[in-house]
Amino acid sequence: MYHYDPNTALEEMREEATLPNPVHVRDMLLRAHLKPEESLELNRLFLEYQLHFGEVQKLGKQILEQLAKRAA
């Protein structure tokens, strides 16, 4: 399961162009035992990731809904 292994998630992202769910990324951060300064920086990046992930999901849904209408 990639959601507990950042290396596997990165490999899958490179191969399949899929992004890991933010919940799984958060779990990876919690398991990493980071130094405080590393934790703050990665948390900032995570918040950006989470924001953009949601935006991309909305766009993907709109595209798929329009394609589904055409296929019907």
C-alpha positions in Angstrom: 0.0 0.0 0.0 1.6 3.2 -1.1 -0.2 5.4 1.4 2.3 4.5 4.1 5.5 4.5 1.9 6.5 7.8 0.4 9.0 6.1 -1.9 6.3 3.8 -3.4 3.9 6.8 -3.7 6.5 8.8 -5.6 7.3 5.8 -7.9 3.6 5.3 -8.6 3.1 9.0 -9.2 6.0 9.0 -11.8 4.7 5.8 -13.5 0.9 6.4 -13.4 0.7 10.2 -13.1 -1.5 9.7 -10.0 -1.3 11.9 -6.9 -1.6 10.3 -3.4 -4.6 11.3 -1.4 -3.8 14.2 1.0 -4.9 11.9 3.9 -2.2 9.5 3.0 0.4 12.3 2.6 -0.6 13.6 6.1 -0.1 10.1 7.5 3.4 9.9 5.9 4.3 13.2 7.5 3.1 12.0 10.9 5.2 8.8 10.6 8.3 10.6 9.5 9.5 11.8 13.0 10.7 15.1 11.6 12.7 17.9 13.3 10.5 20.9 14.2 11.8 23.1 11.4 11.4 20.3 8.8 7.9 19.7 10.1 6.9 23.3 9.7 8.3 23.5 6.1 6.6 20.3 5.1 3.4 21.3 6.7 3.4 24.5 4.6 4.0 22.5 1.5 1.3 20.0 2.5 -1.3 22.8 2.9 -0.5 23.9 -0.7 -0.7 20.3 -1.9 -4.1 19.9 -0.2 -5.5 23.1 -1.7 -4.3 22.2 -5.2 -5.4 18.6 -4.9 -9.0 19.7 -4.2 -8.9 22.1 -7.1 -7.7 19.4 -9.5 -10.4 17.0 -8.3 -13.1 19.6 -9.0 -11.7 20.2 -12.5 -11.4 16.5 -13.2 -15.0 16.0 -12.1 -16.2 18.7 -14.4 -14.3 17.2 -17.4 -15.5 13.7 -16.7 -19.1 14.9 -16.2 -19.1 16.6 -19.6 -17.5 13.6 -21.3 -20.1 11.3 -19.6 -22.9 13.5 -21.1 -21.4 13.1 -24.6 -21.1 9.3 -24.2 -24.7 8.9 -23.1 
